[in-house]
Amino acid sequence: MKENTQLNIDGIITNEQSVAIDIYEKEKPLSVHWELRTILYIGILLFTTGISILVYKNIDTIGHQVILTIIAALCIGCFYYGYKHRLPYSQEETKQPSPFFDYIVLLGCLLFGIFIGYLQVQYSLFGLHYGIAIFFPTIIFFFCGYIFDHKGILNLGITGLAAWAGLTVTPLDLLKKNDFSDTTIIYTSIILGLLILGFSKYCDNKNIKKHFGFSYNTFAANILFIATLAALFDQPFKWLSILFLTGICYYYIKYAIAQHSFLFLLLSVVYGYIGLSYCVFKILVSLNGDIAVTIVSFYIAASCGGVVAFFINYKKILQIK
């Protein structure tokens, strides 16, 4: 039974009001905003993927110059459209008038990345300086992210920055071996995460594109948590890693409460739980077998109860009314 029908039976609303509600429910417009956005994003990804496959399969028949010219022309066309239709730069969030604006400038940036990558692979534009091949488009992505007020392009820039930092300090043979527990990578990741976090904090204090804070902190939190856990697992100075992990959890729990963000609260709890579990089991290894089994049983039961309590009370933790 419909709610308005029940309200009519209970005498709370009249027959005319119930009929009006029925008419409104039948004739009100249905929003397909997110469906269209998803389709457009998927379309851009499929388009850029198709270009990449076309280049790979027809490189000998089409020719490098023709492919580069086509990609460059499409890229320039996208950037020209973005420059022509963008709103003036503002420190606050700006909503572009055209619904296709965000997707066209995103396509332009993706094509620019393909263009630079093609030049590097085919013509060694930057020689053996692979870091420059990543850093150059990264700067462009950051610039476009702020000029066009586009979070997706900003995320490309942050990703490029992380890739550049990792490639700069890491020998190629280490990457080929997939050894990401190297001390240099861990410490570089921690420094990079702190720099991203610090820059986000600075922008918030100066009221510079504060809506970008979510993107910055998402990357910073994951980088810091993963790097700290890697240091805890594979490096000496365990207590220092534990203290640092505790500090990060404390900071992002406070941040989650201030922003009413379930994501950052969840990240803090999950990564903190992983670190706590590691410490518990590390200590239990040195204990007697029966005692260890008993403690593990209590720990698993308590942690499961804690997870249930967390999901029941997360709104209270975030102070969401």
C-alpha positions as CSV (number, residue, x, y, z in Angstrom):
1,M,0.0,0.0,0.0
2,K,1.3,3.5,-0.9
3,E,2.2,5.8,1.9
4,N,-0.2,8.5,0.8
5,T,-3.0,6.0,0.6
6,Q,-2.3,4.9,4.2
7,L,-2.2,8.6,5.3
8,N,-5.5,9.1,3.6
9,I,-7.1,6.1,5.4
10,D,-5.7,7.5,8.7
11,G,-7.3,10.8,8.0
12,I,-4.1,12.8,7.9
13,I,-4.6,13.9,4.3
14,T,-7.7,14.4,2.2
15,N,-8.6,12.5,-1.0
16,E,-7.7,15.5,-3.1
17,Q,-4.2,15.6,-1.6
18,S,-3.7,11.9,-2.1
19,V,-4.7,12.2,-5.7
20,A,-2.4,15.1,-6.2
21,I,0.5,13.1,-4.7
22,D,-0.2,10.2,-7.1
23,I,-0.2,12.6,-10.1
24,Y,3.1,14.2,-8.9
25,E,4.8,10.8,-8.4
26,K,3.7,9.6,-11.9
27,E,4.7,12.9,-13.8
28,K,7.8,14.1,-11.9
29,P,11.0,14.0,-14.0
30,L,13.4,11.2,-13.5
31,S,17.0,12.2,-13.0
32,V,19.6,10.3,-15.1
33,H,22.4,12.7,-14.2
34,W,24.8,10.1,-12.8
35,E,23.9,7.5,-15.5
36,L,24.8,10.0,-18.2
37,R,28.0,11.0,-16.5
38,T,29.0,7.4,-16.1
39,I,28.3,6.7,-19.8
40,L,30.3,9.7,-20.9
41,Y,33.3,8.7,-18.7
42,I,33.2,5.2,-20.0
43,G,33.0,6.6,-23.6
44,I,36.1,8.6,-23.0
45,L,38.0,5.6,-21.6
46,L,36.8,3.4,-24.5
47,F,37.8,6.1,-27.0
48,T,41.3,6.5,-25.7
49,T,41.7,2.8,-25.3
50,G,40.6,2.4,-28.9
51,I,43.1,4.9,-30.1
52,S,45.8,3.1,-28.2
53,I,44.8,-0.3,-29.8
54,L,44.6,1.3,-33.3
55,V,48.1,2.7,-32.8
56,Y,49.5,-0.6,-31.7
57,K,47.9,-2.7,-34.4
58,N,48.5,-0.3,-37.4
59,I,51.7,1.3,-36.5
60,D,53.5,-0.1,-39.6
61,T,50.7,0.8,-42.1
62,I,49.5,4.2,-40.9
63,G,52.9,5.7,-40.0
64,H,54.1,7.4,-36.9
65,Q,53.7,11.0,-38.3
66,V,50.1,10.4,-39.3
67,I,49.2,9.0,-35.9
68,L,50.9,11.7,-34.0
69,T,49.3,14.4,-36.2
70,I,45.8,12.9,-35.6
71,I,46.4,12.7,-31.8
72,A,47.8,16.2,-31.7
73,A,44.9,17.6,-33.7
74,L,42.3,16.0,-31.4
75,C,44.2,17.1,-28.3
76,I,44.5,20.7,-29.6
77,G,40.8,20.7,-30.5
78,C,39.8,19.6,-27.0
79,F,42.1,22.2,-25.3
80,Y,40.8,24.9,-27.6
81,Y,37.2,24.1,-26.7
82,G,38.1,24.1,-23.0
83,Y,39.9,27.5,-23.3
84,K,37.1,29.0,-25.3
85,H,34.3,27.9,-23.0
86,R,35.9,27.9,-19.5
87,L,34.7,30.3,-16.8
88,P,37.2,32.8,-15.3
89,Y,39.5,31.3,-12.7
90,S,38.3,31.5,-9.2
91,Q,39.6,30.3,-5.8
92,E,36.2,28.8,-5.2
93,E,34.6,25.9,-7.0
94,T,33.2,26.8,-10.4
95,K,30.5,25.0,-12.3
96,Q,31.0,25.0,-16.0
97,P,27.9,25.9,-18.1
98,S,28.2,23.0,-20.6
99,P,27.5,19.5,-19.4
100,F,30.1,18.2,-21.9
101,F,32.9,20.5,-20.8
102,D,34.4,18.3,-18.2
103,Y,34.6,15.3,-20.5
104,I,36.1,17.2,-23.4
105,V,39.0,18.7,-21.4
106,L,39.5,15.3,-19.7
107,L,39.8,13.7,-23.1
108,G,42.3,16.4,-24.2
109,C,44.5,15.6,-21.2
110,L,44.3,11.9,-21.8
111,L,45.3,12.4,-25.4
112,F,48.1,14.6,-24.4
113,G,49.5,11.9,-22.1
114,I,49.2,9.4,-25.0
115,F,51.0,11.9,-27.3
116,I,53.9,12.4,-24.9
117,G,54.2,8.7,-24.2
118,Y,54.2,8.0,-28.0
119,L,57.0,10.5,-28.6
120,Q,59.0,9.1,-25.8
121,V,58.7,5.4,-26.9
122,Q,59.1,6.0,-30.6
123,Y,61.5,8.9,-30.8
124,S,63.0,9.0,-27.3
125,L,62.0,12.6,-26.9
126,F,63.6,12.9,-23.4
127,G,66.3,10.2,-24.0
128,L,66.8,8.0,-21.0
129,H,65.3,10.6,-18.6
130,Y,62.0,8.8,-18.2
131,G,61.2,10.9,-15.1
132,I,61.0,14.0,-17.3
133,A,58.6,12.2,-19.7
134,I,56.3,11.7,-16.7
135,F,56.9,15.0,-14.9
136,F,56.2,17.2,-18.0
137,P,52.6,16.0,-18.5
138,T,52.1,15.9,-14.8
139,I,52.7,19.7,-14.7
140,I,50.2,20.2,-17.5
141,F,47.7,18.1,-15.7
142,F,48.0,20.1,-12.5
143,F,47.7,23.4,-14.5
144,C,44.6,22.2,-16.4
145,G,43.1,20.8,-13.2
146,Y,43.2,24.2,-11.6
147,I,42.4,26.3,-14.8
148,F,39.4,24.1,-15.7
149,D,38.5,23.3,-12.1
150,H,38.5,19.6,-12.9
151,K,39.0,17.0,-10.2
152,G,39.5,14.2,-12.6
153,I,42.4,16.0,-14.3
154,L,43.8,16.9,-10.9
155,N,43.8,13.2,-10.0
156,L,45.8,12.5,-13.1
157,G,48.3,15.1,-12.0
158,I,48.6,13.6,-8.5
159,T,49.0,10.1,-10.0
160,G,51.7,11.4,-12.3
161,L,53.5,13.1,-9.4
162,A,53.5,9.8,-7.5
163,A,54.8,7.9,-10.5
164,W,57.5,10.5,-11.1
165,A,58.7,10.4,-7.5
166,G,58.8,6.6,-7.5
167,L,60.6,6.4,-10.9
168,T,63.1,9.2,-9.9
169,V,64.4,7.5,-6.8
170,T,64.1,3.9,-7.9
171,P,66.5,2.1,-10.3
172,L,64.7,0.4,-13.2
173,D,66.0,-3.0,-12.3
174,L,64.2,-2.7,-8.9
175,L,61.0,-1.9,-10.7
176,K,61.4,-4.9,-13.0
177,K,61.8,-7.1,-9.9
178,N,58.6,-5.6,-8.4
179,D,60.4,-5.1,-5.1
180,F,58.4,-2.3,-3.6
181,S,59.6,-3.0,-0.1
182,D,62.8,-1.2,-0.7
183,T,63.7,1.4,1.9
184,T,64.1,4.2,-0.7
185,I,60.6,3.7,-2.0
186,I,59.0,3.5,1.4
187,Y,60.7,6.7,2.7
188,T,60.0,8.5,-0.6
189,S,56.3,7.6,-0.4
190,I,56.1,8.8,3.2
191,I,57.7,12.2,2.2
192,L,55.4,12.5,-0.8
193,G,52.3,11.7,1.2
194,L,53.3,14.3,3.8
195,L,54.0,16.9,1.1
196,I,50.6,16.3,-0.5
197,L,48.9,16.4,2.9
198,G,50.7,19.6,3.8
199,F,49.8,21.3,0.5
200,S,46.2,20.3,1.0
201,K,46.3,21.8,4.5
202,Y,47.9,25.0,3.1
203,C,45.2,25.4,0.4
204,D,42.5,24.9,3.0
205,N,44.0,27.6,5.2
206,K,44.3,30.0,2.2
207,N,40.9,29.1,0.8
208,I,42.4,27.9,-2.5
209,K,40.2,25.4,-4.2
210,K,39.2,23.8,-0.9
211,H,37.0,21.3,-2.8
212,F,40.2,19.7,-4.1
213,G,41.0,18.7,-0.5
214,F,39.2,15.4,-0.9
215,S,41.3,14.3,-3.8
216,Y,44.6,15.4,-2.2
217,N,43.8,13.7,1.1
218,T,42.6,10.5,-0.6
219,F,45.9,10.0,-2.3
220,A,47.9,11.2,0.8
221,A,46.1,8.9,3.2
222,N,46.5,5.8,1.1
223,I,50.2,6.6,0.3
224,L,51.0,7.2,3.9
225,F,49.1,4.2,5.3
226,I,50.5,1.8,2.8
227,A,54.1,3.1,3.1
228,T,53.9,3.0,6.9
229,L,52.6,-0.5,6.9
230,A,55.4,-1.6,4.5
231,A,57.9,0.0,6.9
232,L,56.3,-1.8,9.8
233,F,56.4,-5.2,8.0
234,D,59.8,-5.1,6.4
235,Q,62.0,-2.5,8.1
236,P,63.6,-2.1,11.5
237,F,62.5,0.6,14.0
238,K,59.1,-1.1,14.5
239,W,58.1,1.2,17.4
240,L,58.7,4.3,15.2
241,S,56.5,2.8,12.5
242,I,53.8,2.1,15.1
243,L,53.9,5.6,16.4
244,F,53.7,7.1,13.0
245,L,50.8,4.9,12.0
246,T,49.0,5.8,15.2
247,G,49.6,9.5,14.4
248,I,48.2,9.1,10.8
249,C,45.1,7.3,12.1
250,Y,44.5,10.0,14.7
251,Y,44.9,12.8,12.2
252,Y,42.5,11.2,9.6
253,I,39.9,10.2,12.2
254,K,39.8,13.9,13.3
255,Y,39.7,14.9,9.6
256,A,36.8,12.4,9.0
257,I,34.9,13.9,11.9
258,A,35.5,17.5,10.7
259,Q,34.4,16.6,7.2
260,H,31.7,14.1,8.2
261,S,33.5,11.7,5.8
262,F,32.9,8.0,6.2
263,L,35.7,7.2,3.7
264,F,38.5,8.6,5.8
265,L,37.1,7.1,8.9
266,L,37.0,3.7,7.2
267,L,40.5,4.1,5.9
268,S,41.8,4.9,9.3
269,V,40.0,2.0,10.9
270,V,41.0,-0.6,8.3
271,Y,44.7,0.4,8.0
272,G,44.9,0.8,11.8
273,Y,43.4,-2.6,12.3
274,I,45.9,-4.2,9.9
275,G,48.8,-2.6,11.9
276,L,47.3,-3.6,15.2
277,S,46.7,-7.2,14.0
278,Y,50.3,-7.4,12.8
279,C,51.6,-6.2,16.2
280,V,49.4,-8.7,18.1
281,F,50.4,-11.7,16.0
282,K,54.0,-10.6,16.1
283,I,53.9,-10.7,19.9
284,L,52.0,-14.0,20.0
285,V,54.7,-15.7,18.0
286,S,57.0,-15.6,21.0
287,L,54.4,-16.9,23.5
288,N,53.4,-20.4,24.5
289,G,51.1,-22.2,21.9
290,D,48.0,-22.6,24.2
291,I,48.2,-19.1,25.5
292,A,48.6,-17.7,22.0
293,V,45.6,-19.7,20.7
294,T,43.5,-18.4,23.5
295,I,44.5,-14.8,23.0
296,V,43.9,-15.1,19.2
297,S,40.4,-16.5,19.8
298,F,39.6,-13.5,22.1
299,Y,41.2,-11.1,19.7
300,I,39.2,-12.3,16.7
301,A,36.0,-12.3,18.7
302,A,36.7,-8.8,20.1
303,S,37.7,-7.4,16.7
304,C,34.6,-8.8,15.0
305,G,32.5,-7.2,17.7
306,G,34.4,-4.0,17.2
307,V,33.6,-4.0,13.4
308,V,29.9,-4.5,14.1
309,A,29.9,-1.7,16.7
310,F,31.8,0.5,14.2
311,F,29.2,0.1,11.5
312,I,26.3,0.6,13.9
313,N,27.7,3.8,15.5
314,Y,29.7,5.4,12.6
315,K,27.2,8.2,12.4
316,K,27.7,9.0,16.0
317,I,31.5,9.0,15.6
318,L,31.2,11.4,12.6
319,Q,28.6,13.5,14.5
320,I,26.1,13.1,11.7
321,K,22.6,13.9,12.8
